[in-house]
Amino acid sequence: MSSNIYIENLWQELEATWELCALVNDFPESTRTDLVKLWVECFAKHPLVDAELSQHEPSTDINDLKIFCKNKYGIHLNDEMKMWVPFRHGDIDYGRFKPE
C-alpha cells in the first residue's frame, strides 16, 4: 500500500466501515430495512458505531437514516439496492496526500 500513514489510516477506517456494511447486509432484506431490529441487533452494541451521534437526529424513514461511525465514515441504506453502503462525514486533509 502507500507509504503515507495518513492515507493508510483512512483506508483502514473505510475497510472497517465496509465490514460493518457487510455485517448488516448479511441480514435478510426484511431485517436490513427494519430500523428498530437493526438498532437492537447490530448498531447499538457495535464498537465502531457512534450511538450518540447516530441518535442525535433520529429518522423514522429508513432512506434518511444515517449510522455514524467513530471514524470519518458512516453507513446508510442505498434504497435502490436495499444494501447498506459507506458515506464520509468527517473532514479529510488533502494536503496530507503526499508521500512521506
N, C-alpha and C positions, 0 to 999 in steps of 0.2 A: 504494500500500500504506500501511501505518501510518507515523506519524511517530515511532514508538518503535523505536529502533535495536535494543534487546534482542529485541523481537518479530520484527523483520525478520531478525535473525541466526538465531533459532530456525527461522523459516520457510525460510531458505536451507539450513540444516542438514537439515531434513526433506526438502526438494526433492532435495538431493544423495543422501540415503538412498533416496528413491523412484527416483532414476536408477540406483542400484546394483540395486535390485529389478528394474527394467526390463531391465537388462543380463542378470541371471541368468534372468529369466523368458522371455527370448528363446531360451534353450536349449530343446531338445526335452524333454518331460516326463521321459524316461528319464535325461537328464543332470541335470535340476533336482533329482532325488531321489538322485543318486549323490554321496555325501559326498566321497569321495576325488577324483573327477574335478572336482567343483566347486571344491574347495580348490585343486587344482593349476592349473586353467584360469582361475580367476577370483579367488577370495578372497585367496590367498596373495600375489599381486602387485598387488592393487588399492590405490591410495594412501589410500582412505578407510577401509579395513578395519584395525582394531587386531588384528593377528595374535596378539600376545602374550595379550591379554585373551580373544580368541576361543578360543585353545588352552588356556587356563588350566583349564577344566573341560570337556574333550572329551566328546562324546557319541557313542555308536555308533548311537543311534536318531535318525533324521532328524527326527522330530517333537519331539525335545527340543533339537535343535541351535539355538544362537543365535550369530549372527555379529555381533560388536560393532564399531561404527564408532568413529572417533576423535572423534566429536561426541557428543551426548546420545542418539543413536539407534543402533539395530541392526536387523538383519533376521532373520526366521525363516520357516520354511515353514508356510503355512496348509494343514493336512492335507486339509481338505475341498475346497479349490480347487486344491491342488497348485501354488500360486503363492507366491512369497516376498513378504512384506509387512513394513513397519517396525514396530518397537516402541521405546519410550523406556526408557533405562536410566539416564540422568543426571537430576540434580535440576533443577527449574525454579523460579525465584524469582517467584512470582505477584505479589509486591509491586511488581515492575517492569512490570506490565501497565498502567501508567498512561501517558497521553500525556506526552511530554517537551516 
